[in-house]
Amino acid sequence: MAKAPSKQPGKKPLNIATSAPTATALARLRELAQPTKKSPAKSKPAKSKPAKSKPATSSAGTSPAPASAAATSPPKAPEASPKAPAKAPAAPKAPKNAPKTPKTPQKSAKAAVRATKVSPLATAPQLTLGSSVLPRVTDMLCRVPKEHVTSPILPVPQLVSEALGLFAVAKLYAERLAKIGFSDAMLQGLQLYAQALHEAQTQLESQRGKQSTPTDLKVVSQALELRSQLLLAARLTLRKDRKVMESLDAIAEGEGLADLARDLLDLALLAETYPAQLSRVGLGLDIAQKARELSRKIAAKLDSVKTPTDEHRTIEDLRNRAATVLHELMAEARLGGAYVFRKEPRIALLFTATHRHGSR
């Protein structure tokens, strides 16, 4: 049997872990281990390069995004552009004097439009001087039954004026009036018989003038002017008194010298009853005295007038027939307009008479 190695004094036993061969082996292993660790470290920069390339690609991928945004953004640019011109018209408002000049023609244009819409009476036809309408309608006027003939309820000039104004209004709404039976012949009759009445009145005044002196004609002219002045003054100052307004309507009716003399007496009494009210328009009690004096002169003229001739009676009868036919046409036009435009009061007002009794 082999003998166990004997322990020599002073010598340490060998350690396997610290022996040279093992140390070299360990060193080699460490050396082998080091390159393996370095290799991944070296690979990292290699990997970092592609990593760098990735952000490059990412930046390349993100860079087209602003281009698309720029493609969609152009609509915003035009939005800003319309805003600029919208503000541009506000610029002329800065000068205060500049806008005043263009506004005036606009207001005048609007006023003209309103005038044409609200006042069709401005288009009323005028009387034709020297025309011969009366001979053409004489046969028709003679067919009117005698019991229906009445004298003019208004002074002839006023009646003719209202007829022509009503003709202008009715012509404007002729289609709607035709639906209730107001024919075109009736419409044209307003103008036709207004002209005929004017001619008949002219002939009658000419016939009366043959029996009157220039002084008589001057008195009649003054009486007519004073009568009109007192009527208008009383309507203005006493317009809130219903009874007075009714009496003024009655005074305004009628035609002729006898009626004129009575009207002056009635108006003189009115001026003496309401002196304070009439004084507001500059009329005193002296105007009542003047009215009574003119009435007395006209009455004296009537007493001295000779018996009317047959020619005078014929002309007066023809005048009354023309006034009767014209008044009937006016009444039908007014009533028709009041019915057709019963829901349009502004238009219906155009068909009303300025004289209350004339609208009934």
C-alpha positions as CSV (number, residue, x, y, z in Angstrom):
1,M,0.0,0.0,0.0
2,A,1.2,3.4,-0.7
3,K,2.1,5.4,2.1
4,A,0.5,8.7,2.9
5,P,2.6,11.6,2.3
6,S,4.3,12.7,5.3
7,K,4.0,16.2,6.5
8,Q,7.2,18.1,6.3
9,P,7.7,20.8,8.9
10,G,7.9,24.4,7.7
11,K,6.1,23.8,4.4
12,K,2.5,24.7,3.9
13,P,0.2,22.4,2.1
14,L,-0.5,23.4,-1.5
15,N,-3.8,25.0,-2.3
16,I,-5.4,23.9,-5.4
17,A,-7.2,27.1,-6.0
18,T,-4.0,29.1,-5.7
19,S,-1.8,26.9,-7.8
20,A,-0.2,28.3,-10.9
21,P,-2.0,26.2,-13.4
22,T,-5.3,27.1,-12.0
23,A,-4.4,30.8,-12.0
24,T,-3.5,30.8,-15.6
25,A,-6.6,29.0,-16.4
26,L,-8.6,31.5,-14.5
27,A,-6.8,34.3,-16.2
28,R,-7.5,32.8,-19.6
29,L,-11.1,32.5,-18.7
30,R,-11.2,36.1,-17.7
31,E,-9.6,37.1,-20.9
32,L,-12.1,35.1,-22.8
33,A,-14.8,36.6,-20.8
34,Q,-13.7,40.1,-21.5
35,P,-13.9,40.0,-25.2
36,T,-17.3,38.5,-25.0
37,K,-18.5,41.5,-22.9
38,K,-16.7,43.9,-25.2
39,S,-18.3,42.5,-28.2
40,P,-21.8,43.4,-27.1
41,A,-20.5,46.8,-26.2
42,K,-19.1,47.2,-29.6
43,S,-22.3,46.0,-31.1
44,K,-24.2,48.7,-29.2
45,P,-22.7,51.5,-31.2
46,A,-23.5,49.4,-34.3
47,K,-27.0,49.2,-33.0
48,S,-27.0,52.9,-32.2
49,K,-26.3,53.7,-35.8
50,P,-29.5,52.0,-37.0
51,A,-31.1,53.7,-34.0
52,K,-29.9,57.0,-35.3
53,S,-31.2,56.0,-38.7
54,K,-34.6,55.4,-37.2
55,P,-35.0,58.9,-35.8
56,A,-33.9,60.0,-39.3
57,T,-36.7,58.0,-40.7
58,S,-39.1,59.2,-38.1
59,S,-38.1,62.8,-38.8
60,A,-38.6,62.1,-42.4
61,G,-42.0,60.6,-41.6
62,T,-43.0,63.5,-39.5
63,S,-41.8,66.2,-41.9
64,P,-44.5,65.6,-44.5
65,A,-47.1,66.2,-41.8
66,P,-46.7,70.0,-42.0
67,A,-47.0,69.8,-45.8
68,S,-50.5,68.2,-45.5
69,A,-51.4,70.7,-42.8
70,A,-50.3,73.5,-45.2
71,A,-52.4,71.9,-47.9
72,T,-55.5,72.1,-45.6
73,S,-54.6,75.4,-44.2
74,P,-55.2,77.5,-47.4
75,P,-58.9,77.6,-46.7
76,K,-58.1,79.5,-43.6
77,A,-56.2,82.1,-45.6
78,P,-59.3,82.9,-47.8
79,E,-61.3,83.1,-44.6
80,A,-59.1,85.9,-43.5
81,S,-59.3,87.6,-46.8
82,P,-63.1,88.0,-46.9
83,K,-62.9,89.5,-43.4
84,A,-60.7,92.2,-44.7
85,P,-63.1,93.4,-47.4
86,A,-66.0,93.1,-44.9
87,K,-64.2,95.7,-42.8
88,A,-63.3,97.7,-45.8
89,P,-66.8,99.3,-46.3
90,A,-66.7,100.4,-42.7
91,A,-63.8,102.6,-43.5
92,P,-65.9,105.4,-45.2
93,K,-67.8,105.7,-42.0
94,A,-64.8,107.3,-40.4
95,P,-65.3,110.8,-42.0
96,K,-68.5,112.2,-40.4
97,N,-69.3,114.5,-43.2
98,A,-69.0,111.9,-46.0
99,P,-71.9,109.6,-45.0
100,K,-74.3,112.5,-44.8
101,T,-74.2,113.2,-48.5
102,P,-75.1,109.7,-49.7
103,K,-77.9,109.4,-47.2
104,T,-79.8,112.4,-48.5
105,P,-80.6,110.9,-52.0
106,Q,-81.7,107.7,-50.3
107,K,-84.1,109.5,-48.1
108,S,-85.5,111.5,-51.0
109,A,-85.9,108.3,-53.1
110,K,-87.8,106.6,-50.2
111,A,-89.9,109.7,-49.8
112,A,-90.7,109.7,-53.5
113,V,-91.7,106.0,-53.4
114,R,-93.9,106.6,-50.3
115,A,-95.5,109.6,-52.0
116,T,-96.4,107.5,-55.1
117,K,-97.8,104.8,-52.9
118,V,-99.7,106.9,-50.5
119,S,-101.0,109.7,-52.7
120,P,-102.3,108.3,-56.0
121,L,-104.4,111.5,-56.2
122,A,-101.3,113.1,-57.6
123,T,-102.0,111.3,-60.8
124,A,-105.6,112.7,-61.1
125,P,-106.4,114.0,-64.6
126,Q,-106.9,117.7,-65.2
127,L,-109.9,119.3,-66.8
128,T,-109.6,119.9,-70.5
129,L,-110.3,123.5,-71.5
130,G,-112.3,124.0,-74.6
131,S,-113.4,120.4,-75.0
132,S,-116.8,119.4,-76.2
133,V,-117.8,116.5,-73.9
134,L,-121.2,118.0,-72.9
135,P,-122.8,117.7,-76.4
136,R,-121.8,114.1,-76.6
137,V,-123.5,113.1,-73.3
138,T,-126.5,115.4,-73.5
139,D,-128.8,112.6,-74.9
140,M,-127.7,110.3,-72.1
141,L,-128.3,113.0,-69.5
142,C,-131.8,113.7,-70.8
143,R,-132.7,110.1,-70.1
144,V,-132.3,110.5,-66.4
145,P,-135.8,110.6,-64.8
146,K,-136.8,114.1,-63.7
147,E,-137.7,113.0,-60.2
148,H,-134.1,111.8,-59.7
149,V,-132.5,115.1,-60.8
150,T,-131.1,117.2,-57.9
151,S,-129.0,120.3,-57.7
152,P,-125.3,119.8,-56.8
153,I,-124.9,119.0,-53.1
154,L,-121.5,120.7,-53.2
155,P,-120.0,123.7,-55.0
156,V,-119.4,122.5,-58.5
157,P,-115.6,123.1,-58.4
158,Q,-115.2,121.0,-55.3
159,L,-117.5,118.2,-56.7
160,V,-115.5,118.1,-59.9
161,S,-112.2,118.0,-58.0
162,E,-113.3,115.1,-55.8
163,A,-114.6,113.2,-58.8
164,L,-111.2,113.4,-60.6
165,G,-109.3,112.4,-57.5
166,L,-111.6,109.4,-57.0
167,F,-111.1,108.4,-60.6
168,A,-107.4,108.3,-60.1
169,V,-107.8,106.0,-57.0
170,A,-110.4,103.8,-58.7
171,K,-108.2,103.4,-61.8
172,L,-105.4,102.2,-59.6
173,Y,-107.5,99.4,-58.2
174,A,-109.8,98.8,-61.2
175,E,-109.3,95.0,-61.4
176,R,-110.5,94.5,-57.8
177,L,-113.4,96.9,-58.2
178,A,-114.5,95.1,-61.4
179,K,-115.1,91.9,-59.4
180,I,-118.0,93.6,-57.5
181,G,-119.5,95.1,-60.7
182,F,-117.8,98.5,-61.0
183,S,-117.1,98.2,-64.7
184,D,-114.6,100.1,-66.8
185,A,-117.4,102.1,-68.3
186,M,-118.4,103.3,-64.9
187,L,-114.8,104.1,-64.1
188,Q,-114.4,106.2,-67.3
189,G,-117.7,107.8,-66.5
190,L,-116.2,109.5,-63.5
191,Q,-113.8,111.5,-65.7
192,L,-116.3,111.9,-68.5
193,Y,-119.2,113.4,-66.4
194,A,-116.8,115.5,-64.3
195,Q,-115.7,117.2,-67.5
196,A,-119.3,117.5,-68.6
197,L,-120.4,119.1,-65.3
198,H,-117.5,121.6,-65.6
199,E,-118.6,122.6,-69.0
200,A,-122.3,122.9,-68.0
201,Q,-121.3,125.1,-65.0
202,T,-119.2,127.3,-67.2
203,Q,-122.1,127.8,-69.6
204,L,-124.4,128.6,-66.7
205,E,-122.1,131.1,-65.2
206,S,-121.7,132.7,-68.6
207,Q,-125.5,133.0,-68.8
208,R,-125.7,134.5,-65.4
209,G,-122.9,136.9,-66.2
210,K,-125.0,138.4,-68.9
211,Q,-127.5,139.6,-66.2
212,S,-124.8,140.7,-63.8
213,T,-122.6,143.8,-63.7
214,P,-118.9,143.7,-62.9
215,T,-119.7,145.0,-59.4
216,D,-122.1,142.1,-58.8
217,L,-119.4,139.6,-59.9
218,K,-116.9,141.2,-57.5
219,V,-119.4,140.9,-54.6
220,V,-120.0,137.2,-55.4
221,S,-116.3,136.5,-55.6
222,Q,-115.7,138.2,-52.2
223,A,-118.6,136.2,-50.7
224,L,-117.2,132.9,-52.0
225,E,-113.8,133.6,-50.6
226,L,-115.1,134.7,-47.2
227,R,-117.4,131.6,-47.0
228,S,-114.4,129.3,-47.7
229,Q,-112.2,131.1,-45.1
230,L,-114.9,130.9,-42.3
231,L,-115.6,127.2,-43.1
232,L,-111.9,126.2,-42.9
233,A,-111.3,128.3,-39.8
234,A,-114.3,126.8,-38.0
235,R,-113.3,123.3,-38.9
236,L,-109.8,123.9,-37.5
237,T,-110.7,125.6,-34.2
238,L,-113.9,123.7,-33.5
239,R,-113.0,120.3,-34.7
240,K,-113.6,118.6,-31.4
241,D,-117.2,119.9,-31.2
242,R,-119.3,117.3,-33.0
243,K,-122.5,119.4,-33.3
244,V,-120.6,122.3,-34.8
245,M,-119.0,119.9,-37.3
246,E,-122.4,118.6,-38.4
247,S,-123.7,122.1,-38.8
248,L,-120.6,123.0,-40.9
249,D,-121.3,120.0,-43.2
250,A,-124.9,121.3,-43.7
251,I,-123.6,124.8,-44.5
252,A,-121.1,123.4,-47.1
253,E,-124.0,121.8,-49.0
254,G,-125.8,123.5,-51.8
255,E,-124.9,125.8,-54.7
256,G,-126.2,129.1,-56.0
257,L,-126.5,132.7,-55.0
258,A,-129.4,132.1,-52.6
259,D,-127.6,129.3,-50.9
260,L,-124.5,131.5,-50.7
261,A,-126.4,134.3,-49.0
262,R,-127.8,131.9,-46.4
263,D,-124.4,130.3,-45.7
264,L,-122.9,133.7,-45.0
265,L,-125.6,134.4,-42.4
266,D,-125.1,131.1,-40.7
267,L,-121.3,131.6,-40.6
268,A,-121.7,135.1,-39.2
269,L,-123.8,133.6,-36.4
270,L,-121.1,131.0,-35.8
271,A,-118.4,133.6,-35.6
272,E,-120.4,135.6,-33.0
273,T,-120.9,132.5,-30.9
274,Y,-117.3,131.3,-30.8
275,P,-115.2,134.5,-30.9
276,A,-112.5,133.2,-28.6
277,Q,-111.8,130.1,-30.7
278,L,-111.8,132.0,-34.0
279,S,-109.5,134.6,-32.6
280,R,-106.7,132.0,-32.4
281,V,-106.5,132.1,-36.2
282,G,-106.7,135.9,-36.3
283,L,-110.4,136.3,-37.0
284,G,-112.4,138.8,-34.9
285,L,-116.0,139.9,-34.7
286,D,-115.5,142.2,-37.7
287,I,-115.6,139.2,-40.0
288,A,-119.1,138.4,-38.9
289,Q,-120.2,141.9,-39.8
290,K,-118.5,141.6,-43.2
291,A,-120.3,138.3,-43.8
292,R,-123.7,139.8,-43.0
293,E,-123.0,142.8,-45.4
294,L,-122.1,140.6,-48.3
295,S,-125.2,138.4,-47.7
296,R,-127.4,141.5,-47.8
297,K,-125.9,142.6,-51.1
298,I,-126.4,139.2,-52.7
299,A,-130.0,139.0,-51.5
300,A,-130.6,142.4,-53.0
301,K,-129.1,141.2,-56.3
302,L,-131.4,138.2,-56.3
303,D,-134.4,140.5,-55.9
304,S,-133.4,142.5,-58.9
305,V,-132.7,139.6,-61.1
306,K,-135.1,139.1,-64.0
307,T,-137.0,136.0,-64.5
308,P,-134.7,133.3,-65.9
309,T,-135.0,132.7,-69.6
310,D,-135.7,129.3,-71.2
311,E,-132.1,129.1,-72.2
312,H,-131.0,129.6,-68.6
313,R,-133.4,127.0,-67.4
314,T,-132.2,124.5,-70.0
315,I,-128.6,125.0,-69.1
316,E,-129.3,124.8,-65.4
317,D,-131.3,121.6,-65.8
318,L,-128.5,120.1,-67.9
319,R,-126.0,121.1,-65.2
320,N,-128.1,119.4,-62.5
321,R,-128.4,116.2,-64.5
322,A,-124.7,116.0,-65.0
323,A,-124.2,116.6,-61.2
324,T,-126.7,113.9,-60.4
325,V,-125.1,111.2,-62.6
326,L,-121.6,112.1,-61.4
327,H,-122.7,112.0,-57.8
328,E,-124.2,108.5,-58.3
329,L,-121.0,107.2,-59.9
330,M,-119.0,108.6,-57.1
331,A,-121.2,107.1,-54.4
332,E,-120.9,103.6,-56.1
333,A,-117.2,103.9,-56.4
334,R,-116.8,104.9,-52.7
335,L,-119.1,102.2,-51.4
336,G,-117.4,99.6,-53.6
337,G,-114.0,100.6,-52.4
338,A,-115.1,100.5,-48.8
339,Y,-116.3,97.0,-49.3
340,V,-113.4,95.6,-51.3
341,F,-110.8,97.1,-49.0
342,R,-112.7,96.6,-45.7
343,K,-109.6,94.8,-44.3
344,E,-107.1,97.3,-45.7
345,P,-108.0,100.6,-44.0
346,R,-105.2,102.6,-45.5
347,I,-106.5,101.9,-49.0
348,A,-110.2,102.2,-48.0
349,L,-109.4,105.7,-46.6
350,L,-108.6,106.8,-50.2
351,F,-112.2,106.1,-51.2
352,T,-113.7,108.3,-48.5
353,A,-115.1,111.7,-49.3
354,T,-113.7,114.9,-47.9
355,H,-117.3,116.0,-47.4
356,R,-119.2,113.7,-45.0
357,H,-122.6,114.0,-46.6
358,G,-121.0,113.2,-50.0
359,S,-119.8,109.8,-48.8
360,R,-123.3,108.6,-47.7
